[in-house]
Amino acid sequence: MGFRHWYEETVLPKMIGFACADPKITALRERIVPLAEGRLFEIGCGGGLNQPLYRPDRVTGFAGLDPNGALLDKARAAAQAKGWEADIRAGKGEAIPFASDSFDTAVCTYTLCSVDDQAQVLSELWRILRPGGRLLFLEHGRSPDPGPAKWQRRIEPVWKRAMGNCHLTRPVSEAVGAAGFALHRTEHKYMEKMPKWAGYMEWGIGQKAG
């Protein structure tokens, strides 16, 4: 087993889990994740961090996808602890292995930054949602301000290698809208006590026409 494989399978999941479980990040999740309802699909579900925030009285079924085997184990354990019958699979968002028009809600938190093809993933999320279905998103992304954006461009090449292909310069709401979703309730902020190049967050709802 090479160093890169060991790092991505052993060290990186722990780093991501620690960062994404930060109380400040959890507070942002609480603004968007509980809005999920009906048959639910979560991309990047590894770790199971969103599962405690879903409302059982609103969610009728759960499916998820993640490429990291170690994180998938945590997601399955979280679903089992919740008492859900969940269909959680290994795979990439560029080719979601579920039928078109299958879900009422899709949830995407801190995932679009690290996929290989952001536009293709959003196209797939559009495809699997029923007409009128909603994409709930929370991501870090490209700052609208010149100073932080400059540092994002400078740091991103090294950051991607260390953080599992995580990009700092990708647009968020703009990309969701470009995929055909109508945007609702979008918000953004810089996280306190974080450098602005890493702490620009966006969240909201994208709705599929129908």
N, C-alpha and C positions, 0 to 999 in steps of 0.2 A: 504494500500500500504506500503510494507516494505521499509526500508532505502535503501537496495541495488537496488530495482526496481526504486525507486525515483531517486537515484543517476545516474543510467544508462540511464534513460529516460529523465532526466531534466538537471543534471549538466554535465555529461560526453559529450553529444553532443555539448554543448557550449565550453567546453575545447578543444575538437577535432577541432571544427570549427575555434577557435581562433588560435590554433597551426598550422593547415594546411593552413590557409590563410596568414601566415607570408610572407612578401615580398621575403625573401630568398628562401622559398619553392616555391612560385609562379614563381620565376625566373627559378627554375629547371623544373617545369611543362612546362614552355614555350619552353624548349628544346625538349620535346618529344610529348606532347599532340597534338600540331597542325599537326603532321604527320598523324593523323587518316584520313581515307578516306573510301568511300563506306558505306555499312551498318555497323553500329557501335554498339558495346555492351560495356558498362562500368560496371565493378563490383565494388561495394563499391561506388556507384554514389551519395549517400546521401550527402546533402549539396550543390550540384551543382557547386563545385569549379572549375571543369574542363570545364564546358560548355562555358564560355566566350572565351576559348582558341581554341575551335573547329572552323574549317573554313567551313562556310556554302556552299562554292562552291565545297568542296570536300566530305562532308558528305551527304549521301542520305537518311539515316534513323537512328533513335536513339532508343536504348533499354537499360535499366539499372536495376540493382538489388542491394538491400541493406536490411539488417535485422532490421535496426533501424527506427521505424515509424516516429519519430520526424525529423530525417534527410531526410527521403523520402519526407516529405512535402516541404522541402526547395528545393530538387531536382526537384520536379514537378513544383514549382513556377519558378525556373530558366529556365526550359524548356519552360514554357508558355511565359515567358518574351522574350525568344529568338524566339518565334513563331514556335517552333517545335511541330510536332505531335509525342509524345514520348510514348513508352511502358515501364513504370517504375513500377517495381513490388517489393513487399516485399519477401525476401527469402535469403537463404544462398548459398554461392558459391560452396559448396560441392554437390549441386543438382540444377544446373542452369535450370530453367523451359523454355528452348528454344530448338528447334530441332537441330540436328547435322548439321554441314556445313551451318549454317545460316548467318554467319557474315564475312565481309571482314577484319574488325579490332576489336580487343578487347583491352580495356584500363584498366590498373590496377595500381592505385597510392595509396600508403600508406594503403594497404588492406591486403596483404599477411602476414603481421606481426600479425594480430589479428584473422584470421580465425582458425577454430578448426583443420583442416587437410590441410596443405599447399599443399601436393602432390596431394590430391584429387581435390582441387580447380584448380590447374594447369592442371590436366587431363581433367576436365570439360571445361576449356577454350580452350584446344586443340580440344575437341570434337565439340564445337559449331562453331569453325572457319572453313571456307571452305579451301580446299587444296590451299596452297600458301598464306593463310591469315596470318596476323601479330598480334602479341601481343606486345603492347607498355607498358613498365613497368617502374615505378619509386618507389623505396621503400627504407626504412632504414633497416639495417640488421647487420649481424655478422661482426665485424671488423676483418680484416686479421692480425692485429697486436696484439701481446701477451698481452700488457698492457691493452688497452681498452677492449679486449675480456675477460680478467679476471674480470674486473669490470662489464661487461655486465652479466656474469654468476652470480655474486654476487647480483646484483640489480634486476635482472629479476623476481624473485618470488614475490617481493613486487610490482614492476612496473606493472606486469600483473593484479594484483588485483585492482590497482588504475586506470588503463588505458584501461579497457575494453578488456582484454586478449591480449594486445599488447606485443609481444615478442621482445627481444633485440638480441637474439642469432641465429635467423634463417638466413640461407644463401639466397641470392637473385638470382644473375645470375646463380650460380651453380644449384639451384633448377629448374630454367626455362630450362636450358639445359638438366637436368636429366629427365624432362617431355617430351623430344623429340623435343623441338624447336631448330632450328639452330640460334645461337646468332649473332647479327650484331650490330655494333655501340655502344657497351657497354662502359660505363664510370663510374667512381666512384670518390668520394671525401669526405673529412671531412668538415662539415659545419663550417664556421667561427663563433666565439663567442658562440659555443655550446660545452659541454663536449664531448670528443671523443666517450665515451660509448653510447651516444645518437645521435651523429651527423654523423655516417657513412652512406652515401647514394650511391645507385647504380641505374643506369637506362640504358635502351637500347631497342632493338627490338629482339623479338623471332619469327621466321617464321616457319609455319607449312609446311612440305614437300608437294609438289603437282605440 
